[in-house]
Amino acid sequence: MSTIAVLGAGKIGEALLSGLLSSGRSADDLLFTERYPERAEELTARYGIASASVPEAAKRADVLVVAVKPQDIEPLLDELATLVSEQTLIVSLCAGLPTKLYERRLPDGVPVVRVMPNTPMLVGEAMSAISAGTHAAPEHLALVEEMLGSVGKVVKLPESQQDAVTALSGSGPAYFFFLVEAMIDAGILLGLPRSVSEKLIIQSAVGASTMLAETGDHPVTLREAVTSPGGTTINAIRELERHGVRAALLGAIEAARDRSIELGKAHETD
């Protein structure tokens, strides 16, 4: 079984480590790097996984999962350039960073798989999209799919679609949280206690998402089932359309896609 090292044990990195343990991997087959000693000690105490320096992780692991912030990638790649070979699989969880960036900075032939996960990984319900770089073979994709399957669902797609995925599902949870926040505030505006409003909306969100996942019905079909002629829901929908909520969402997701593209271009060289 492969040894996996997570470079950057923030929330997403920790969630992946936790998921891998839950799926049956031994803590002895896992490593992580973390710049803050207190954080490293906390994670080792919680999961029994050893921390390591980047050189140590690169020497011991077959798979290096890069989970640092995009702005921290340059010094990490400088360090990895002398540590990895084509026998090392690089798995990038960094938003907006293309596989060609890694391929340009690392030794020739190093396989790279680009991943766009999202924060529901923290509760084992991630939606992750994976794409192969130039040197990544089907067995590399299969290994990454197995890894990420321990913390949610996985789709494979061309890397050219990754910026769209980043905008849609990578940032997607924030859109839902924003909507839930607004609906809770609406309940307070209508006179409900915050605790009651929160319980009503959060459970409604859970129920609606479960219906979407389990019935297989189109969202329009499910919405129409709630929308009676001349009723309360159709009046609410009319207001949402009048205020351009649908157009605002389309524009917001396009803006997120454009920012993802910018993040990748920031690391391009002439």
C-alpha positions in Angstrom: 0.0 0.0 0.0 1.3 3.5 -0.9 2.6 5.8 1.8 0.9 9.2 1.6 2.2 12.5 2.9 0.0 15.6 3.1 2.0 18.7 2.6 0.1 21.4 4.6 -2.2 20.1 7.3 -4.8 22.8 7.3 -8.5 22.0 7.5 -8.6 20.2 4.1 -5.4 18.4 4.7 -6.6 17.2 8.1 -9.9 16.2 6.7 -8.2 14.0 4.1 -6.0 12.4 6.8 -9.0 11.7 8.9 -10.9 10.2 6.0 -8.0 8.0 5.0 -7.8 6.6 8.5 -11.5 6.0 8.6 -11.3 4.1 5.3 -8.9 1.6 6.9 -5.4 3.0 6.1 -2.9 2.7 8.9 -1.5 5.8 10.6 1.9 4.2 9.8 1.3 4.7 6.1 0.5 8.4 6.5 2.6 11.5 7.1 2.0 15.3 7.2 4.0 18.5 7.2 3.0 21.5 9.2 4.8 24.8 9.8 3.5 25.4 13.3 4.8 22.9 15.9 1.8 23.3 18.2 -0.5 22.3 15.3 1.7 19.4 14.4 1.6 18.1 18.0 -2.2 18.5 18.1 -2.7 16.4 15.0 -0.3 13.7 16.0 -2.1 13.4 19.4 -5.5 13.3 17.7 -4.7 10.8 14.9 -1.5 9.1 15.8 0.1 10.3 12.5 3.7 11.4 12.5 4.7 14.8 11.3 7.8 15.3 9.1 9.8 17.9 7.3 9.3 18.2 3.6 12.5 16.3 2.7 11.6 13.5 5.1 8.1 13.3 3.6 9.4 13.3 0.1 11.9 10.5 0.9 9.3 8.2 2.7 6.1 8.8 0.7 5.1 7.5 -2.7 2.3 10.1 -2.9 2.7 13.7 -2.0 -0.6 15.6 -1.5 0.0 19.3 -1.9 -2.5 21.2 0.3 -0.8 24.5 0.8 -2.4 27.9 -0.1 -1.7 28.8 -3.8 0.4 31.8 -2.7 2.8 29.4 -0.9 3.4 27.0 -3.8 6.6 28.6 -5.2 8.9 27.9 -2.3 7.5 24.5 -1.9 8.1 23.6 -5.5 11.7 25.0 -5.2 12.2 22.5 -2.3 10.5 19.6 -4.0 12.5 20.0 -7.3 15.5 18.3 -5.8 13.6 15.7 -3.8 11.1 14.0 -6.1 11.4 11.7 -9.2 9.0 10.1 -11.7 8.3 7.5 -9.0 6.5 10.1 -6.9 2.9 10.9 -7.5 2.0 14.6 -6.9 -1.6 15.3 -6.0 -2.4 19.0 -6.1 -5.4 20.3 -4.0 -4.4 23.9 -4.7 -7.2 26.0 -6.3 -6.4 27.4 -9.7 -2.9 25.8 -10.1 -2.5 23.8 -13.3 -0.5 20.6 -13.6 1.8 22.3 -16.1 3.1 24.5 -13.3 4.3 21.4 -11.4 5.6 19.7 -14.5 7.6 22.8 -15.4 9.2 23.1 -12.0 9.7 19.5 -11.1 11.9 16.8 -12.8 10.7 15.5 -16.1 8.2 12.6 -16.0 6.8 13.3 -12.5 3.1 12.4 -12.6 0.7 15.1 -11.4 -3.0 14.9 -10.7 -5.0 18.1 -10.1 -7.9 17.9 -7.7 -10.6 20.4 -6.8 -12.2 19.3 -3.5 -14.5 21.3 -1.3 -15.0 21.9 2.4 -17.7 19.2 3.0 -14.6 16.9 3.0 -14.6 17.9 6.7 -17.8 15.8 7.2 -17.0 13.1 4.7 -19.3 14.6 2.0 -16.8 16.2 -0.4 -17.3 16.7 -4.1 -13.9 16.3 -5.7 -13.0 16.6 -9.4 -9.7 15.0 -10.6 -7.7 15.6 -13.8 -4.6 13.9 -15.1 -1.4 15.8 -16.0 0.8 14.9 -18.9 2.6 12.0 -17.1 -0.3 10.7 -15.0 -1.4 7.2 -16.0 -4.8 5.6 -15.4 -3.4 3.8 -12.3 -2.5 7.2 -10.8 -6.0 8.5 -11.3 -7.4 5.3 -9.8 -5.3 5.7 -6.7 -6.4 9.4 -6.3 -10.0 8.4 -6.8 -9.7 5.7 -4.1 -8.1 8.2 -1.7 -10.7 10.9 -2.2 -13.5 8.4 -2.2 -12.8 8.0 1.5 -14.1 11.6 2.1 -16.9 11.9 -0.5 -17.7 11.6 -4.2 -15.3 11.9 -7.1 -15.6 12.7 -10.8 -12.9 12.6 -13.5 -12.8 15.3 -16.1 -10.4 17.1 -18.5 -8.2 19.7 -16.8 -9.6 22.4 -19.1 -12.8 22.2 -17.0 -11.2 22.6 -13.6 -11.6 26.3 -13.4 -15.4 25.9 -13.9 -15.4 23.1 -11.2 -13.5 25.4 -8.8 -16.2 28.1 -9.3 -19.1 25.7 -9.1 -18.4 23.0 -6.5 -15.2 24.3 -5.0 -16.7 27.6 -3.9 -20.3 26.1 -4.0 -20.7 25.4 -0.3 -20.2 29.2 0.4 -23.2 30.0 -1.9 -25.4 27.6 0.1 -24.2 29.0 3.4 -24.8 32.5 2.2 -28.4 31.6 1.2 -29.0 29.8 4.5 -27.7 32.8 6.4 -30.1 35.1 4.5 -33.1 32.8 5.1 -32.3 32.7 8.8 -32.2 36.5 8.9 -35.6 36.5 7.1 -37.1 34.3 9.8 -35.8 36.8 12.4 -37.3 39.7 10.4 -40.6 37.9 10.4 -40.5 37.6 14.2 -39.1 34.1 14.9 -36.4 33.6 17.5 -33.0 33.0 15.9 -32.7 29.5 17.4 -36.0 28.5 15.8 -35.2 30.1 12.5 -31.9 28.3 12.4 -33.5 24.9 13.1 -36.2 25.4 10.5 -33.9 26.5 7.7 -31.0 24.1 8.4 -33.3 21.1 8.5 -35.1 22.3 5.4 -31.7 22.5 3.6 -30.8 19.0 4.8 -34.1 17.6 3.7 -34.0 19.4 0.3 -30.5 18.2 -0.5 -31.4 14.6 0.5 -34.4 14.8 -1.8 -32.2 16.0 -4.7 -29.7 13.2 -4.0 -32.1 10.3 -3.4 -35.0 10.9 -5.8 -33.0 11.7 -8.9 -35.7 14.2 -9.9 -34.8 17.4 -11.6 -34.6 20.5 -9.3 -37.4 22.1 -11.4 -39.7 19.1 -10.8 -39.0 19.2 -7.0 -39.6 23.0 -6.9 -42.8 22.8 -8.9 -44.1 20.2 -6.4 -43.9 22.9 -3.7 -45.3 25.6 -5.9 -49.1 25.6 -5.8 -51.1 28.0 -8.1 -51.7 31.3 -6.4 -49.9 30.1 -3.3 -47.1 31.5 -1.1 -44.2 29.8 -2.9 -45.0 31.2 -6.3 -45.2 34.7 -4.8 -41.7 34.2 -3.3 -40.3 32.9 -6.6 -41.7 35.9 -8.4 -39.8 38.2 -6.0 -36.6 36.2 -6.5 -36.9 36.5 -10.2 -37.8 40.2 -10.0 -34.6 40.8 -8.1 -32.5 38.9 -10.5 -31.3 36.2 -8.1 -30.8 33.7 -10.9 -28.7 36.1 -13.0 -26.7 37.1 -9.9 -25.8 33.5 -9.2 -24.7 33.0 -12.8 -22.6 36.2 -12.6 -21.1 35.2 -9.3 -20.0 31.7 -10.5 -18.5 33.3 -13.7 -16.5 35.7 -11.4 -15.2 32.8 -9.4 -14.2 30.9 -12.5 -12.3 34.0 -13.8 -10.5 34.3 -10.4 -9.5 30.7 -10.6 -7.9 31.3 -14.1 -6.1 34.4 -12.6 -4.6 32.3 -9.8 -3.1 29.9 -12.4 -1.8 32.7 -14.6 -0.1 34.3 -11.7 2.5 31.5 -11.7 3.1 31.6 -15.5 6.6 32.5 -16.8 7.6 33.8 -20.2 
